[in-house]
């Protein structure tokens, strides 16, 4: 951010604000993160620098859920998926579908069936892309849903093979979450 300010690199200043917002959400300052990301996205759009928008929008969805703005989160994720598909930015599609499922589950009246469909689509898409990290995140969410529904065997069947593919990075947050969930299954 300091480098962008000292060299008047406005797009990079907005990008830095976006990353600061994403980090704030991860550090449980969702309100601050949402505000930073909204400003970032407005600035990037005004400058026609939209290369990183999809990632920032996915972070914004997470922040909106954290502050209880489920309707706005759902509208944003639906719009993001439409844009990803229209623009061919398919790299982000598995994560966008996963986030759509998470939004549907986090609503005051959760839509478990629709969320499960989103997770299954995300898993299929991430497999087609050979995107193992997206597969893992989705498998954790899908397995968690199935555990909540009492289907522990199915949860283990979807998560264990994906987790077993990882031989390094076992200390990362996603793999720790997967390992913890697997430890609770039969």
C-alpha positions as CSV (number, residue, x, y, z in Angstrom):
1,X,0.0,0.0,0.0
2,X,2.8,2.4,0.9
3,X,4.6,1.6,-2.4
4,X,1.4,2.2,-4.4
5,X,0.8,5.5,-2.6
6,X,4.4,6.8,-3.0
7,X,4.3,6.1,-6.8
8,X,0.6,7.1,-7.4
9,X,-0.4,3.7,-8.6
10,X,-4.1,4.1,-8.0
11,X,-5.2,0.6,-9.2
12,X,-2.7,-1.0,-6.9
13,X,-3.8,1.1,-4.0
14,X,-7.3,-0.2,-4.5
15,X,-6.0,-3.7,-4.8
16,X,-4.1,-3.3,-1.5
17,X,-7.3,-2.0,0.1
18,X,-9.1,-5.2,-1.2
19,X,-6.5,-7.5,0.3
20,X,-6.6,-5.5,3.5
21,X,-10.4,-6.1,3.6
22,X,-10.0,-9.8,2.9
23,X,-7.5,-10.1,5.7
24,X,-9.8,-8.2,8.1
25,X,-12.6,-10.7,7.4
26,X,-10.2,-13.6,8.1
27,X,-9.2,-11.9,11.4
28,X,-12.9,-11.6,12.5
29,X,-13.3,-7.9,11.6
30,X,-16.1,-8.6,9.1
31,X,-17.6,-5.1,9.2
32,X,-14.2,-3.4,8.5
33,X,-13.5,-6.0,5.8
34,X,-16.8,-5.5,4.1
35,X,-16.4,-1.7,4.0
36,X,-12.8,-2.0,2.6
37,X,-13.9,-4.5,-0.1
38,X,-16.9,-2.5,-1.2
39,X,-14.7,0.6,-1.6
40,X,-12.0,-1.4,-3.4
41,X,-14.5,-2.9,-5.8
42,X,-16.1,0.5,-6.6
43,X,-12.6,2.0,-7.2
44,X,-11.5,-0.9,-9.4
45,X,-14.7,-0.7,-11.4
46,X,-14.3,3.1,-11.9
47,X,-10.7,2.6,-13.1
48,X,-11.8,-0.4,-15.4
49,X,-9.3,-2.5,-13.6
50,X,-11.3,-5.6,-12.8
51,X,-8.8,-8.4,-13.1
52,X,-9.1,-9.3,-9.4
53,X,-12.8,-8.6,-8.9
54,X,-14.0,-12.2,-8.7
55,X,-11.7,-13.1,-5.8
56,X,-12.6,-9.9,-3.9
57,X,-16.3,-10.5,-4.5
58,X,-15.9,-14.0,-3.0
59,X,-14.3,-12.5,0.1
60,X,-17.0,-9.9,0.3
61,X,-19.7,-12.7,0.2
62,X,-17.9,-14.3,3.2
63,X,-17.9,-11.0,5.0
64,X,-21.5,-10.3,4.3
65,X,-22.5,-13.7,5.7
66,X,-20.4,-12.9,8.8
67,X,-22.4,-9.7,9.5
68,X,-25.7,-11.4,8.8
69,X,-26.5,-9.8,5.4
70,X,-27.5,-13.1,3.8
71,X,-29.8,-11.6,1.2
72,X,-27.1,-9.3,-0.1
73,X,-24.6,-12.2,0.1
74,X,-26.9,-14.4,-2.0
75,X,-27.5,-11.7,-4.6
76,X,-23.7,-11.0,-4.9
77,X,-22.8,-14.7,-5.2
78,X,-25.5,-15.3,-7.8
79,X,-24.3,-12.3,-9.8
80,X,-20.7,-13.4,-9.5
81,X,-21.5,-16.9,-10.8
82,X,-23.3,-15.4,-13.8
83,X,-20.4,-13.1,-14.6
84,X,-17.8,-15.9,-14.1
85,X,-19.7,-18.1,-16.6
86,X,-20.3,-15.2,-19.1
87,X,-16.7,-14.0,-19.0
88,X,-15.0,-17.4,-19.0
89,X,-13.4,-16.8,-15.6
90,X,-14.0,-20.4,-14.9
91,X,-10.9,-20.7,-12.6
92,X,-13.1,-19.3,-9.8
93,X,-16.3,-21.3,-10.6
94,X,-15.6,-24.1,-8.1
95,X,-15.1,-21.7,-5.2
96,X,-18.0,-19.5,-6.3
97,X,-20.3,-22.5,-6.3
98,X,-19.0,-23.6,-2.9
99,X,-19.6,-20.1,-1.5
100,X,-23.2,-20.2,-3.0
101,X,-23.8,-23.4,-1.0
102,X,-22.4,-21.8,2.2
103,X,-24.7,-18.8,1.8
104,X,-27.7,-21.1,1.3
105,X,-26.8,-22.9,4.5
106,X,-26.2,-19.8,6.5
107,X,-29.5,-18.1,5.8
108,X,-32.1,-17.9,8.6
109,X,-34.0,-20.7,6.9
110,X,-31.2,-22.9,5.5
111,X,-31.7,-24.4,2.1
112,X,-29.8,-27.7,2.6
113,X,-30.9,-29.4,-0.6
114,X,-29.9,-26.5,-2.8
115,X,-26.7,-26.1,-0.9
116,X,-25.9,-29.8,-1.4
117,X,-26.4,-29.3,-5.2
118,X,-24.0,-26.4,-5.2
119,X,-21.4,-28.4,-3.3
120,X,-21.8,-31.3,-5.7
121,X,-21.5,-29.0,-8.7
122,X,-18.4,-27.4,-7.2
123,X,-16.8,-30.8,-6.5
124,X,-17.4,-31.9,-10.1
125,X,-16.1,-28.6,-11.5
126,X,-13.0,-28.7,-9.3
127,X,-12.3,-32.3,-10.3
128,X,-12.5,-31.3,-14.0
129,X,-10.0,-28.5,-13.4
130,X,-7.8,-30.8,-11.2
131,X,-8.1,-28.0,-8.6
132,X,-7.3,-30.1,-5.5
133,X,-7.5,-27.2,-3.0
134,X,-11.0,-26.3,-4.2
135,X,-11.9,-30.0,-4.1
136,X,-10.8,-30.2,-0.5
137,X,-12.7,-27.1,0.6
138,X,-15.8,-28.3,-1.1
139,X,-15.5,-31.8,0.3
140,X,-15.2,-30.4,3.8
141,X,-18.3,-28.4,3.4
142,X,-20.2,-31.3,1.8
143,X,-19.0,-33.8,4.4
144,X,-20.0,-31.3,7.2
145,X,-23.5,-31.0,5.7
146,X,-23.8,-34.8,5.5
147,X,-22.6,-35.2,9.1
148,X,-25.3,-32.7,10.2
149,X,-27.8,-34.8,8.3
150,X,-26.6,-38.0,10.1
151,X,-24.8,-39.6,7.0
152,X,-21.3,-40.0,8.5
153,X,-20.3,-42.8,6.1
154,X,-21.1,-40.7,3.0
155,X,-19.2,-37.8,4.5
156,X,-16.1,-40.0,5.1
157,X,-16.4,-41.4,1.6
158,X,-16.3,-38.0,-0.1
159,X,-13.6,-36.4,2.2
160,X,-11.1,-39.2,2.9
161,X,-9.9,-39.9,-0.7
162,X,-9.4,-36.2,-1.4
163,X,-7.5,-35.6,1.9
164,X,-5.3,-38.6,1.2
165,X,-4.0,-37.0,-2.0
166,X,-2.2,-34.3,0.0
167,X,1.3,-35.3,1.0
168,X,2.6,-31.8,1.9
169,X,1.2,-28.6,3.3
170,X,-0.5,-30.6,6.1
171,X,-0.2,-27.7,8.4
172,X,-2.4,-25.4,6.3
173,X,-5.7,-24.3,7.7
174,X,-7.8,-26.2,5.1
175,X,-6.0,-29.5,5.7
176,X,-6.2,-29.1,9.4
177,X,-10.0,-28.6,9.2
178,X,-10.3,-31.7,7.0
179,X,-8.2,-33.7,9.3
180,X,-10.2,-32.7,12.3
181,X,-13.5,-33.5,10.6
182,X,-12.2,-36.9,9.5
183,X,-11.1,-37.6,13.1
184,X,-14.8,-37.3,14.2
185,X,-16.0,-39.8,11.6
186,X,-16.2,-43.6,11.9
